[in-house]
């Protein structure tokens, strides 16, 4: 499998320091307000977490926003921010997608939850879950590695697992663990660069 893993770390000054000494910055600091917001997720505490945007292949105005709720599951919104669907799959933490297949890290099942998006109906369907032996899947990212759908799952113990997945004609998902990379600190976010065949962690 042709892919390189890169560990990226950034150390940022506090916003307070930036506010008191803006002259040390080599760029102008500007505020970027939200032009659209999604409907709020009901409940208390830190619930809304990670989003992924599915772009409709022929009608971009019909694109969807997938948003995880760390207590209950997956919310689906249209581009106006209006809730379209809710899938109660459990404690879904992070989510990512390629084409019409999305994957999320799910603490409820101790693994990955798989979803498909139908361009014709805009319906998001839960395909099922893949259990993972390592404790507490944390972050997740999706990419195409050598033309194969690949999910990267990160863990608090510093590991990242790479899973390849295919879907057959009946909609059955078939994931398989292909590689484990062990790094030295807790991991969460990751992103694939499909063109350069790199994984940023």
N, C-alpha and C positions, 0 to 999 in steps of 0.2 A: 504494500500500500504506500503510495507516494504522498507522504504528508510530513511536515515538520512542525513540531510543537514549540512555541515561543512563549516564554514567561515574561509578562510585562508588568512593571511596578512603577507607580507614579507617586511622588510625594508633593502634596499641594499645600500651600500656605492657607491659613484660615481666612474666611471671608472678612472677619473683623480686621485682620492685618491689612487686607487689600483695601478696606474702606478707609483706614487711617493713613495709608501710604501708597496711594495709587500711582505716584510718580515712579515707583520702582518697576511697574509692569511695562513690558514692551508693546502693549496693545491697549486699546480702549475697552473698558468694561461696559457692556450694555445689557439691559433687561430685555428678555424675550417673553412677552406674555402669551398665554395660551389663547388661540383664536377659537378653539372648540374644546369642550370637556365632555367626557362620558357621563352618563347617568351615574349617581353615586352607588357604591355597593353598600347594602344595608348591613348593620352590625357595628360592633364597637372594636376599637383597637386597630392594630396594624394588620389589615387584611389584604387590601389591594396591593399587588406586587408587580409582576413582570408582564409586559405586553409583547405581542408579535403582530405585525400587520401583514395580512394576506392580500395580495394584489390580484384582482380579477384578471384573467388572461386576455379578455377581449373588451371588457367594459369597466375601466378603472373606477368609475363612480359607484360600482357595486362592491368595491373592496370591503373587507371586514377587519375589525380589530379584535384580537383574542386577548383577554386579560385574565390573569390568575387571581384567585382569592385563596389565600393561604389557609383558610378554615373550611372552605366548602367546595371549591371546584373551579370550573371555567365559565367565564362570562364572554358573550359575543356581542359586539356593538357594530353598528354601521358607521359610516364616516361622519354622520352628524352627531355621533355619541349616544344614540338611542340604543338601549339594550334590545337585542334581537333574540337571544337565547341564553339559557343557563344549563350547564351540564354538571350535576352534582356528583363528581367523581372523587371527592375527598380533598385532602390537603395538598393542593397543587401549588408548587413553589415557582418554578421558572418554566417558560415555554418558548419554543422556536419552531420554524417551519422552513420547508423547501417545497416549491410547487404546491400541491394540494394536500400534503401530508404534514401534520404538526405533531410534536412530541413534547411532553411535559414531565418534569421530575415530580413525583408524587410520594409524599411522606406517609400518606394513609395506607398505601399498598406496599411501600418499600421498594419502589421501582419506577418504571416509565409508563406513562399513559399516552396512548396513540389516538390521533383524531384525523379524520379526513374531511375536506371541504368540497362540496359539490358545486361547481361553477353554474350549473343549470338552475339549481334551486336555492343556492346560498346556504344550504343546510350543513351544519357541522355535526359530525357523528363520532361518537366514542367507539373506536375499534376494539379496545381491550387494553390490558396492562401486561407489562413484562416485569417479572420480579427480578431483583438484583440481590446477590448474596452479600455484597458489601453494605455496611450500615449507613442509612440516611443519605440517599441521593440528594444533592443540593442544587447546584446550577446545571443548566443544560443548554446545548446549542446544536444546530443542525447544519449540515453542509453536504455537498456532493464531492466525494473523494473517488477519483478515477471513475466517475460516472455513476457511483453507487451512493444511495442515500445513507448518510452516516450521522449518528447522534453521539455527541460528546457529553458525558455525564461526570460532573465534578463532585468531590467529596471533601468533608472537613478534615480528613486525615491526610490531605495533600495528593490524593490519587485522582486521575481522570481515566475513565473507561471509554473506549470507542466501540460503538455498536453499529453494525451494518444491518439494513432492513430492506426487505422487498415485500410487495403486496401482490398476491395472486389475483386471478380473474374474479374469484368469489369474494375478494375484499379481506382475505386472511393475511395478517401481518406476520412476517417471519424474521425476527431480529436474532443476531448472533454476535457475541462478544469477540472482537478481533484483536484488541490490544489494550494493555493497561500501562499507563505512564505514572510513575511515582515522583512527586515533587516534595519540597521541604516545608511547605506551610499550607494553611487552610486555603481552599480554592472555592470560588463560586462562578463568576462570570467567565464566559468563553465565547469566541466567535470564529467561524470558519471563513477563510478567504478562498472561495472556490477556484478563482482564476489562478492564484499563485500556489494553490494546494498547501496552504499553511493554516495552522490552528493557533489562535492567540488565546492565552489563558490568563 
